[in-house]
Amino acid sequence: MDVEHVFKALADHHRRHLLDLLAHNDGQTLNELCDHLPITRIGVMKHLRILEDAGLISTRKVGRTKQHFLNPTPLHLVADWAQHFVRLRSASFDRLEELLHAQHRDQQTKDQSE
């Protein structure tokens, strides 16, 4: 699974909306998904194909219809990647807090010695 394909798939707001719809109600048909988007059926089909190519959804034939299902695994990979930056930012805030506390202590010490 290529994370680059996942990012490209997530870049479009219609595809993110499709993922939201499937997260809320998994196993929807093309017609059900089309009801929620202001684009043509062919447009929805193209977006679904991109999501499937990125591994974000799977499609199963059930009787005469195809149902689309969310696959959250690639989203977990993206979240894990992004979490690295959250940790870096958190560490930066921790260092800033330590610096501010040290400055506050230094100022108190200076004020007491005057």
Backbone bond lengths (Angstrom), bond angles and torsions (degrees), N, CA, C in turn:
res aa  C-N    CA-C-N  psi(-1)  N-CA   C-N-CA  omega(-1)  CA-C   N-CA-C  phi
1 M - - - 1.453 - - 1.528 108.50 -
2 D 1.325 116.31 121.66 1.453 122.72 -176.94 1.520 109.85 -91.86
3 V 1.331 116.66 117.22 1.462 121.61 -178.06 1.523 110.52 -62.57
4 E 1.333 116.88 -30.57 1.466 120.35 178.56 1.530 110.76 -60.21
5 H 1.335 117.55 -41.25 1.466 120.89 177.16 1.530 111.29 -64.27
6 V 1.318 115.52 -35.96 1.467 119.81 179.08 1.521 109.70 -64.52
7 F 1.338 117.23 -46.07 1.460 120.35 179.25 1.524 110.94 -61.85
8 K 1.323 117.24 -42.60 1.463 119.96 178.94 1.522 110.93 -63.54
9 A 1.319 116.48 -39.52 1.466 119.95 179.19 1.528 110.83 -66.12
10 L 1.309 116.97 -38.01 1.464 121.22 -178.77 1.529 112.80 -76.17
11 A 1.325 116.94 -12.17 1.465 120.45 -175.89 1.528 113.03 -68.70
12 D 1.309 117.80 -21.66 1.465 120.84 -176.59 1.526 110.49 -97.18
13 H 1.334 116.37 133.29 1.466 119.84 -176.93 1.527 112.87 -68.70
14 H 1.333 118.22 -28.36 1.467 119.30 176.69 1.531 110.79 -67.35
15 R 1.327 116.00 -40.03 1.469 119.07 179.22 1.522 110.89 -68.56
16 R 1.332 117.24 -38.54 1.468 119.28 176.18 1.532 110.15 -63.04
17 H 1.326 115.92 -38.07 1.469 119.46 178.16 1.531 110.53 -64.81
18 L 1.328 117.10 -40.58 1.472 120.13 176.35 1.528 110.65 -60.09
19 L 1.314 117.04 -42.04 1.468 120.24 178.27 1.524 110.74 -63.84
20 D 1.325 116.46 -40.65 1.470 120.13 177.15 1.531 110.56 -61.12
21 L 1.330 116.22 -42.68 1.467 120.01 179.56 1.525 111.10 -61.94
22 L 1.324 116.00 -42.99 1.468 119.70 -179.84 1.531 111.60 -71.63
23 A 1.325 116.86 -31.67 1.465 119.46 177.05 1.521 109.67 -66.44
24 H 1.313 116.58 -34.44 1.469 121.55 -179.38 1.524 111.51 -78.46
25 N 1.338 116.07 -38.35 1.471 120.90 -177.34 1.520 108.25 -146.91
26 D 1.309 116.50 89.51 1.461 122.80 -176.03 1.527 110.87 -69.46
27 G 1.329 115.51 152.20 1.456 120.65 174.93 1.520 113.92 83.30
28 Q 1.328 117.29 32.53 1.460 120.37 -179.65 1.524 111.08 -85.83
29 T 1.315 114.69 154.11 1.461 121.45 176.98 1.525 109.19 -87.16
30 L 1.317 115.07 169.71 1.451 120.67 177.44 1.526 110.89 -58.59
31 N 1.327 117.14 -45.33 1.465 120.23 -179.92 1.527 111.67 -60.42
32 E 1.320 116.97 -41.56 1.462 120.36 179.26 1.526 111.26 -63.45
33 L 1.314 115.99 -40.98 1.460 120.00 179.60 1.535 111.24 -70.20
34 C 1.317 116.87 -38.28 1.470 121.08 179.14 1.517 111.94 -60.71
35 D 1.323 116.94 -31.99 1.466 120.65 -179.75 1.523 112.85 -60.86
36 H 1.328 117.38 -19.86 1.464 121.39 -174.32 1.530 113.83 -104.40
37 L 1.332 116.53 0.63 1.464 118.59 -175.93 1.526 111.14 -125.25
38 P 1.332 117.06 143.55 1.466 121.33 -178.48 1.530 113.20 -87.68
39 I 1.329 116.61 33.91 1.462 120.76 -179.91 1.518 108.90 -126.71
40 T 1.323 115.53 169.05 1.464 120.68 -177.13 1.519 111.47 -69.93
41 R 1.298 114.54 163.09 1.466 121.54 176.86 1.530 110.25 -58.55
42 I 1.326 115.96 -42.51 1.465 120.03 179.35 1.526 110.24 -63.73
43 G 1.332 116.90 -38.21 1.465 120.49 176.68 1.518 111.71 -62.05
44 V 1.326 116.29 -43.78 1.469 120.19 178.35 1.522 109.78 -63.28
45 M 1.325 117.22 -41.19 1.470 121.04 179.26 1.531 110.56 -60.62
46 K 1.336 117.18 -41.47 1.468 120.67 179.32 1.529 110.65 -64.64
47 H 1.327 116.34 -42.44 1.465 119.57 178.42 1.529 110.92 -64.55
48 L 1.314 117.00 -40.31 1.472 120.28 178.23 1.524 110.83 -63.15
49 R 1.326 116.54 -38.47 1.468 120.05 179.29 1.533 110.44 -64.92
50 I 1.320 117.26 -40.85 1.470 120.88 178.32 1.528 110.27 -64.34
51 L 1.335 116.42 -42.76 1.471 120.01 177.91 1.528 110.89 -63.72
52 E 1.319 116.54 -38.86 1.463 119.68 179.13 1.524 111.06 -68.80
53 D 1.343 116.94 -41.12 1.467 120.55 177.99 1.530 111.46 -61.66
54 A 1.327 116.36 -31.70 1.471 120.82 178.76 1.528 111.78 -82.59
55 G 1.323 117.04 -4.64 1.461 120.63 179.49 1.511 114.13 82.09
56 L 1.341 117.18 9.60 1.459 120.71 -177.23 1.518 113.63 -81.73
57 I 1.317 116.59 -21.81 1.467 120.48 175.48 1.522 108.77 -137.71
58 S 1.308 114.47 161.63 1.463 120.47 171.28 1.524 106.96 -127.79
59 T 1.316 115.31 154.65 1.460 121.21 -178.50 1.520 108.16 -123.43
60 R 1.326 115.11 132.20 1.469 120.86 178.17 1.513 109.41 -127.55
61 K 1.294 114.41 138.51 1.455 119.03 175.86 1.524 108.15 -84.06
62 V 1.313 114.75 124.43 1.463 121.95 178.79 1.518 106.47 -124.58
63 G 1.320 115.12 104.61 1.462 118.77 -174.83 1.512 109.67 66.34
64 R 1.315 115.66 -125.51 1.466 120.52 -179.31 1.524 113.14 -94.84
65 T 1.324 117.26 -0.57 1.462 120.21 -178.10 1.525 111.03 -116.20
66 K 1.300 113.74 161.76 1.464 120.63 173.05 1.511 107.55 -107.78
67 Q 1.310 115.16 133.08 1.458 120.60 176.64 1.523 108.73 -110.72
68 H 1.314 114.72 144.66 1.461 121.70 -176.76 1.526 108.73 -111.19
69 F 1.337 115.11 133.57 1.460 122.01 -174.80 1.524 110.27 -126.62
70 L 1.311 115.54 139.49 1.457 121.95 177.96 1.521 109.95 -72.66
71 N 1.334 115.83 137.06 1.460 122.31 171.89 1.526 106.70 -116.98
72 P 1.327 118.33 102.27 1.471 120.13 -173.85 1.530 114.94 -76.86
73 T 1.311 118.60 -8.03 1.467 120.48 -175.40 1.529 113.06 -55.30
74 P 1.345 119.84 -48.58 1.469 118.23 178.50 1.531 113.11 -62.23
75 L 1.321 116.94 -30.74 1.464 120.01 177.80 1.524 110.42 -66.99
76 H 1.314 117.04 -33.81 1.465 120.85 176.77 1.533 110.33 -65.99
77 L 1.330 116.75 -37.12 1.468 120.16 177.89 1.522 110.48 -63.70
78 V 1.326 116.89 -42.40 1.461 121.07 178.21 1.531 110.03 -65.92
79 A 1.317 116.48 -42.64 1.469 120.41 179.56 1.530 110.38 -63.08
80 D 1.325 117.25 -41.04 1.469 120.39 177.89 1.524 110.83 -62.24
81 W 1.335 116.37 -41.68 1.454 121.35 178.57 1.538 109.69 -62.86
82 A 1.326 117.01 -46.41 1.462 121.53 -178.64 1.531 111.37 -67.38
83 Q 1.315 117.18 -30.98 1.470 121.23 -179.17 1.525 111.50 -59.99
84 H 1.318 116.85 -30.90 1.463 121.22 176.82 1.532 109.83 -56.80
85 F 1.325 117.04 -42.53 1.461 121.23 -179.06 1.523 111.70 -73.56
86 V 1.309 116.51 -31.45 1.463 120.23 175.49 1.531 109.12 -64.15
87 R 1.319 116.83 -43.35 1.474 120.77 178.42 1.527 111.12 -63.22
88 L 1.341 116.97 -41.53 1.464 120.22 178.61 1.524 110.85 -62.38
89 R 1.322 116.07 -43.29 1.470 120.02 -179.81 1.530 110.32 -66.16
90 S 1.312 116.01 -41.07 1.464 120.19 178.87 1.523 110.36 -62.24
91 A 1.316 116.54 -41.63 1.467 120.38 178.72 1.525 110.41 -63.98
92 S 1.328 117.13 -37.67 1.465 120.57 177.96 1.522 110.90 -63.68
93 F 1.336 116.51 -42.86 1.460 120.02 177.96 1.526 111.26 -65.41
94 D 1.319 116.61 -36.71 1.470 119.72 176.79 1.526 110.67 -62.35
95 R 1.335 116.64 -43.54 1.472 120.29 178.96 1.527 110.47 -65.06
96 L 1.330 117.09 -40.19 1.463 120.52 177.82 1.522 110.40 -62.13
97 E 1.324 116.85 -43.03 1.461 120.67 179.36 1.532 110.41 -61.84
98 E 1.327 116.92 -43.42 1.468 120.49 178.05 1.527 110.87 -61.61
99 L 1.320 117.01 -41.15 1.457 121.69 179.15 1.523 110.63 -63.81
100 L 1.312 117.34 -44.64 1.463 120.91 179.64 1.527 111.49 -64.60
101 H 1.319 117.03 -40.24 1.470 120.14 176.71 1.527 110.62 -63.32
102 A 1.330 116.22 -41.89 1.464 119.84 179.67 1.527 110.45 -64.27
103 Q 1.320 117.19 -41.76 1.459 120.13 178.08 1.527 111.05 -64.42
104 H 1.315 115.81 -39.47 1.463 120.45 178.68 1.535 110.48 -63.63
105 R 1.328 116.49 -44.44 1.474 120.64 177.43 1.526 110.75 -62.15
106 D 1.335 116.62 -43.31 1.463 120.24 179.30 1.518 110.91 -61.70
107 Q 1.340 117.25 -41.28 1.452 121.30 -179.93 1.525 110.23 -66.21
108 Q 1.348 117.26 -40.59 1.471 120.11 178.13 1.526 111.05 -63.77
109 T 1.323 115.70 -41.71 1.462 120.60 179.19 1.529 109.75 -63.37
110 K 1.315 116.39 -42.89 1.456 121.36 179.58 1.524 110.22 -63.57
111 D 1.352 116.73 -44.12 1.462 120.89 179.79 1.522 111.58 -63.39
112 Q 1.324 117.66 -37.66 1.475 120.84 -178.68 1.521 110.88 -71.51
113 S 1.323 118.33 -31.10 1.453 120.30 -178.50 1.516 113.29 -80.32
114 E 1.296 117.66 -13.20 1.470 120.63 -179.71 1.473 112.24 -82.64
